[in-house]
Amino acid sequence: MTKEKVLLKDKVAKKLFTSGTEASKEYVLSIISEVIKIPKKKLKEDFELIYPQINTNKNYIESEVDIAYENKDNYFSIEINYNKYKEVTNKNFSYMCQLYLRQIKHKKDYSNIKQIWQINVNNYDYYEENRFVYVSEMMDTKSHKSRNIGMHVVDINLDYLEEKEYNEIEKGDILEKLLYIFVCDNEEELDSIYKGDKLMEEIRKEVKRFDQPGDEVLYYDKEALDRRAMIWETKMRDARRMFEKGYPLEEVMDITNLDEDELLELKEKVEKEKNKGE
C-alpha cells in the first residue's frame, strides 16, 4: 500500500531550524553531525545562526538562503526543496559561491577559507538511486580524486523515509529518526519512535507551536533576530575599543569578523571624535 505523501510545511521547517532555542540548535547540530560525520562537540564551538542575506552587495540577486549557520571552520547553508528544478540547483550552488566569496577581503584570506556545506533537504531523490544521503564535491571524473576546494553538496532524500514503516525507523539510524518528523504526522507513530528522546520531544513541541496560523513570511522569530542584533552590537563595541587603542583595520576585521565598510565608517567616527577632543 502506498502511503499518502506528507511533508513538514515550508514555514514550519524554516522556523524549526532557525528558532534560536537550545532544542533547535541541538537539533540542527545533530543533523549536521550525522550528515558530515564530524562529532557534535567539535561542531558546537562558536556555532551560530547567521542572517539569511549572505551577500553584502545589495545589487546581487538571489542571495537570501533558507537557513545558514557557521562555526569557526565551516559554513552550513540548509535548503528545504520541494521540487527538482534546474534553477533551484543553480541557485543553491550560487549560495555556496557567495559564502566562499564573502570570506575573501584580502589576499591572505585565500589561505584560510572555511569549508562550505550546502545541505539540501529534498522532497525527491536527486540522483534517483534510492539512497538516503548523497554527498557531492568537485573531483576528477576518472580517478574520483577530490579537488579539495572545500565546497560540498549534501542531498537528503526524504522520499527514502516515506517508503519506510515507522517500526523500521525505530530500529534505523540516528539521521533517519531525526528527519522522520518531516514525513510523518501520525502522533501515535511519533510517540513510539521518540519515546524517552528528550530532544525530539522538545522538537515536536516546537513543530506544533510553529504550525499555527500567522505570519507566513517572517520565519526568523523576533528572539533570534534580537540575539543577532545583540551580538552585532557587542562586536561593534569591541571594534570601537580596538580603534580607540590604535588597532589597524585588518586586525579588527580578523577579530570581529565584521564587514569592512561598516568598520571603516566606525574607524572614521572614532578618529573624528579623537581629533575633536585634542
Contacts in CASP RR format, 6 or more apart in sequence:
PFRMAT RR
TARGET T0000
AUTHOR 0000-0000-0000
METHOD contacts of the structure
MODEL  1
MTKEKVLLKDKVAKKLFTSGTEASKEYVLSIISEVIKIPKKKLKEDFELI
YPQINTNKNYIESEVDIAYENKDNYFSIEINYNKYKEVTNKNFSYMCQLY
LRQIKHKKDYSNIKQIWQINVNNYDYYEENRFVYVSEMMDTKSHKSRNIG
MHVVDINLDYLEEKEYNEIEKGDILEKLLYIFVCDNEEELDSIYKGDKLM
EEIRKEVKRFDQPGDEVLYYDKEALDRRAMIWETKMRDARRMFEKGYPLE
EVMDITNLDEDELLELKEKVEKEKNKGE
3 162 0 8 1.000
3 163 0 8 1.000
5 162 0 8 1.000
6 162 0 8 1.000
6 183 0 8 1.000
6 184 0 8 1.000
6 185 0 8 1.000
7 82 0 8 1.000
7 123 0 8 1.000
7 158 0 8 1.000
7 182 0 8 1.000
7 183 0 8 1.000
8 16 0 8 1.000
8 181 0 8 1.000
8 182 0 8 1.000
8 183 0 8 1.000
8 207 0 8 1.000
9 211 0 8 1.000
10 80 0 8 1.000
10 82 0 8 1.000
11 210 0 8 1.000
11 216 0 8 1.000
11 219 0 8 1.000
12 207 0 8 1.000
12 210 0 8 1.000
12 211 0 8 1.000
13 80 0 8 1.000
13 121 0 8 1.000
13 182 0 8 1.000
14 66 0 8 1.000
14 67 0 8 1.000
14 80 0 8 1.000
14 219 0 8 1.000
15 206 0 8 1.000
15 210 0 8 1.000
15 219 0 8 1.000
15 221 0 8 1.000
16 24 0 8 1.000
16 27 0 8 1.000
16 203 0 8 1.000
16 206 0 8 1.000
16 207 0 8 1.000
16 210 0 8 1.000
17 24 0 8 1.000
17 27 0 8 1.000
17 28 0 8 1.000
17 66 0 8 1.000
17 67 0 8 1.000
17 78 0 8 1.000
18 24 0 8 1.000
18 49 0 8 1.000
18 67 0 8 1.000
18 219 0 8 1.000
18 220 0 8 1.000
18 221 0 8 1.000
18 224 0 8 1.000
19 206 0 8 1.000
19 210 0 8 1.000
19 221 0 8 1.000
19 223 0 8 1.000
19 224 0 8 1.000
20 49 0 8 1.000
20 221 0 8 1.000
20 223 0 8 1.000
20 224 0 8 1.000
20 227 0 8 1.000
21 202 0 8 1.000
21 206 0 8 1.000
23 199 0 8 1.000
23 202 0 8 1.000
23 203 0 8 1.000
23 206 0 8 1.000
24 203 0 8 1.000
24 206 0 8 1.000
25 47 0 8 1.000
26 199 0 8 1.000
27 178 0 8 1.000
27 199 0 8 1.000
27 203 0 8 1.000
28 67 0 8 1.000
28 69 0 8 1.000
28 78 0 8 1.000
29 40 0 8 1.000
29 43 0 8 1.000
29 44 0 8 1.000
29 47 0 8 1.000
30 40 0 8 1.000
30 174 0 8 1.000
30 178 0 8 1.000
30 199 0 8 1.000
31 119 0 8 1.000
31 175 0 8 1.000
31 178 0 8 1.000
31 179 0 8 1.000
32 38 0 8 1.000
32 43 0 8 1.000
32 69 0 8 1.000
32 76 0 8 1.000
32 117 0 8 1.000
32 119 0 8 1.000
33 39 0 8 1.000
33 40 0 8 1.000
33 43 0 8 1.000
34 173 0 8 1.000
34 174 0 8 1.000
34 175 0 8 1.000
34 178 0 8 1.000
35 117 0 8 1.000
35 119 0 8 1.000
35 133 0 8 1.000
35 135 0 8 1.000
35 154 0 8 1.000
35 156 0 8 1.000
35 175 0 8 1.000
36 117 0 8 1.000
36 152 0 8 1.000
36 154 0 8 1.000
43 71 0 8 1.000
43 74 0 8 1.000
44 71 0 8 1.000
45 71 0 8 1.000
45 72 0 8 1.000
46 70 0 8 1.000
46 71 0 8 1.000
46 72 0 8 1.000
47 69 0 8 1.000
47 70 0 8 1.000
47 71 0 8 1.000
48 69 0 8 1.000
48 70 0 8 1.000
48 71 0 8 1.000
48 231 0 8 1.000
49 67 0 8 1.000
49 68 0 8 1.000
49 69 0 8 1.000
49 224 0 8 1.000
49 228 0 8 1.000
50 68 0 8 1.000
50 69 0 8 1.000
50 70 0 8 1.000
50 228 0 8 1.000
51 68 0 8 1.000
51 220 0 8 1.000
51 228 0 8 1.000
52 64 0 8 1.000
52 65 0 8 1.000
52 66 0 8 1.000
52 67 0 8 1.000
52 68 0 8 1.000
52 220 0 8 1.000
53 63 0 8 1.000
53 64 0 8 1.000
54 63 0 8 1.000
54 64 0 8 1.000
54 65 0 8 1.000
54 68 0 8 1.000
54 77 0 8 1.000
54 95 0 8 1.000
54 98 0 8 1.000
54 99 0 8 1.000
54 102 0 8 1.000
55 63 0 8 1.000
55 98 0 8 1.000
55 101 0 8 1.000
55 102 0 8 1.000
56 102 0 8 1.000
56 259 0 8 1.000
56 261 0 8 1.000
57 63 0 8 1.000
60 98 0 8 1.000
62 91 0 8 1.000
62 94 0 8 1.000
63 94 0 8 1.000
63 95 0 8 1.000
63 98 0 8 1.000
65 77 0 8 1.000
65 78 0 8 1.000
65 79 0 8 1.000
65 95 0 8 1.000
66 77 0 8 1.000
66 78 0 8 1.000
66 79 0 8 1.000
66 80 0 8 1.000
67 77 0 8 1.000
67 78 0 8 1.000
67 79 0 8 1.000
68 75 0 8 1.000
68 76 0 8 1.000
68 77 0 8 1.000
68 78 0 8 1.000
68 99 0 8 1.000
69 75 0 8 1.000
69 76 0 8 1.000
69 78 0 8 1.000
70 76 0 8 1.000
70 114 0 8 1.000
73 114 0 8 1.000
73 115 0 8 1.000
74 114 0 8 1.000
74 115 0 8 1.000
74 116 0 8 1.000
74 117 0 8 1.000
75 99 0 8 1.000
75 114 0 8 1.000
75 115 0 8 1.000
75 116 0 8 1.000
75 117 0 8 1.000
76 117 0 8 1.000
76 119 0 8 1.000
77 92 0 8 1.000
77 95 0 8 1.000
77 96 0 8 1.000
77 99 0 8 1.000
77 116 0 8 1.000
77 117 0 8 1.000
77 118 0 8 1.000
77 119 0 8 1.000
78 119 0 8 1.000
78 120 0 8 1.000
78 121 0 8 1.000
79 88 0 8 1.000
79 92 0 8 1.000
79 95 0 8 1.000
79 118 0 8 1.000
79 119 0 8 1.000
79 120 0 8 1.000
79 121 0 8 1.000
80 121 0 8 1.000
81 88 0 8 1.000
81 92 0 8 1.000
81 120 0 8 1.000
81 121 0 8 1.000
81 122 0 8 1.000
81 123 0 8 1.000
81 124 0 8 1.000
82 123 0 8 1.000
83 123 0 8 1.000
83 124 0 8 1.000
84 122 0 8 1.000
84 124 0 8 1.000
84 126 0 8 1.000
92 118 0 8 1.000
92 120 0 8 1.000
92 153 0 8 1.000
93 118 0 8 1.000
93 153 0 8 1.000
95 118 0 8 1.000
96 116 0 8 1.000
96 118 0 8 1.000
96 151 0 8 1.000
96 153 0 8 1.000
99 114 0 8 1.000
99 116 0 8 1.000
100 113 0 8 1.000
100 116 0 8 1.000
100 151 0 8 1.000
103 109 0 8 1.000
103 113 0 8 1.000
103 114 0 8 1.000
104 110 0 8 1.000
104 113 0 8 1.000
105 253 0 8 1.000
105 260 0 8 1.000
106 250 0 8 1.000
113 150 0 8 1.000
115 150 0 8 1.000
115 151 0 8 1.000
115 152 0 8 1.000
116 150 0 8 1.000
116 151 0 8 1.000
116 152 0 8 1.000
117 152 0 8 1.000
117 154 0 8 1.000
118 151 0 8 1.000
118 152 0 8 1.000
118 153 0 8 1.000
118 154 0 8 1.000
119 154 0 8 1.000
119 156 0 8 1.000
120 126 0 8 1.000
120 153 0 8 1.000
120 154 0 8 1.000
120 155 0 8 1.000
120 156 0 8 1.000
121 156 0 8 1.000
121 158 0 8 1.000
121 179 0 8 1.000
121 182 0 8 1.000
122 155 0 8 1.000
122 156 0 8 1.000
122 157 0 8 1.000
122 158 0 8 1.000
122 159 0 8 1.000
123 158 0 8 1.000
123 159 0 8 1.000
124 157 0 8 1.000
124 158 0 8 1.000
124 159 0 8 1.000
125 131 0 8 1.000
125 157 0 8 1.000
125 159 0 8 1.000
125 160 0 8 1.000
126 134 0 8 1.000
126 155 0 8 1.000
126 157 0 8 1.000
127 134 0 8 1.000
127 155 0 8 1.000
130 160 0 8 1.000
131 157 0 8 1.000
131 160 0 8 1.000
132 156 0 8 1.000
132 157 0 8 1.000
132 160 0 8 1.000
132 161 0 8 1.000
132 175 0 8 1.000
132 176 0 8 1.000
133 154 0 8 1.000
133 155 0 8 1.000
133 156 0 8 1.000
133 157 0 8 1.000
133 175 0 8 1.000
134 154 0 8 1.000
134 155 0 8 1.000
134 157 0 8 1.000
135 152 0 8 1.000
135 153 0 8 1.000
135 154 0 8 1.000
136 152 0 8 1.000
136 153 0 8 1.000
136 154 0 8 1.000
136 155 0 8 1.000
137 146 0 8 1.000
137 147 0 8 1.000
137 149 0 8 1.000
137 150 0 8 1.000
137 151 0 8 1.000
137 152 0 8 1.000
137 153 0 8 1.000
138 146 0 8 1.000
138 147 0 8 1.000
138 149 0 8 1.000
138 151 0 8 1.000
139 145 0 8 1.000
139 146 0 8 1.000
139 147 0 8 1.000
140 147 0 8 1.000
156 175 0 8 1.000
156 179 0 8 1.000
158 179 0 8 1.000
158 182 0 8 1.000
158 183 0 8 1.000
161 169 0 8 1.000
161 176 0 8 1.000
161 179 0 8 1.000
161 180 0 8 1.000
161 182 0 8 1.000
161 183 0 8 1.000
162 183 0 8 1.000
164 176 0 8 1.000
166 180 0 8 1.000
166 184 0 8 1.000
166 186 0 8 1.000
166 189 0 8 1.000
166 190 0 8 1.000
166 192 0 8 1.000
166 193 0 8 1.000
167 192 0 8 1.000
169 176 0 8 1.000
169 177 0 8 1.000
169 180 0 8 1.000
169 193 0 8 1.000
170 177 0 8 1.000
170 192 0 8 1.000
170 193 0 8 1.000
177 193 0 8 1.000
177 194 0 8 1.000
177 197 0 8 1.000
177 200 0 8 1.000
178 200 0 8 1.000
180 190 0 8 1.000
180 193 0 8 1.000
181 190 0 8 1.000
181 200 0 8 1.000
181 203 0 8 1.000
181 204 0 8 1.000
181 207 0 8 1.000
184 190 0 8 1.000
190 204 0 8 1.000
193 200 0 8 1.000
194 200 0 8 1.000
194 201 0 8 1.000
194 204 0 8 1.000
232 258 0 8 1.000
235 256 0 8 1.000
235 257 0 8 1.000
235 258 0 8 1.000
236 256 0 8 1.000
236 258 0 8 1.000
236 262 0 8 1.000
236 266 0 8 1.000
238 255 0 8 1.000
238 256 0 8 1.000
239 252 0 8 1.000
239 256 0 8 1.000
239 258 0 8 1.000
239 263 0 8 1.000
239 266 0 8 1.000
240 266 0 8 1.000
240 270 0 8 1.000
242 251 0 8 1.000
242 252 0 8 1.000
242 255 0 8 1.000
242 256 0 8 1.000
243 252 0 8 1.000
243 266 0 8 1.000
243 267 0 8 1.000
243 270 0 8 1.000
243 271 0 8 1.000
244 270 0 8 1.000
244 274 0 8 1.000
249 260 0 8 1.000
249 263 0 8 1.000
249 264 0 8 1.000
249 267 0 8 1.000
252 258 0 8 1.000
252 263 0 8 1.000
252 267 0 8 1.000
253 260 0 8 1.000
253 263 0 8 1.000
256 263 0 8 1.000
END
